[in-house]
Amino acid sequence: MSRLIFSVLILFATGCAEVKPWQRGNLARPSMAFDPDPLESKMQQHLYQSKEGGFGGYGIGGGGCGCS
C-alpha cells in the first residue's frame, strides 16, 4: 500500500505542464541551458583540477601543474 501511495506522490510531484507555443522561445534561451557555455565550463573544470592536483576524468590530462 505504501508503495502505491509513494508512486502516486512521485507521479504528481513531477510537475508535467503543457508548454504553450509562445512560451517555447523562453525555454530555448541559452540562459536556460544546463551548461550555457561548454568551453568556459571545461576551462573551470581544468582550473579546479589543477588547483586540487587531481585528475577529474573530463578528458583533460595532467596533474597539479596545470600543463596538460
Secondary structure, DSSP 8 states (H G I E B T S, - for coil): -HHHHHHHHHHHHT------GGGHHHHTSGGGSSSS-HHHHHHHHHHHHHHHT---SSS----TTS--
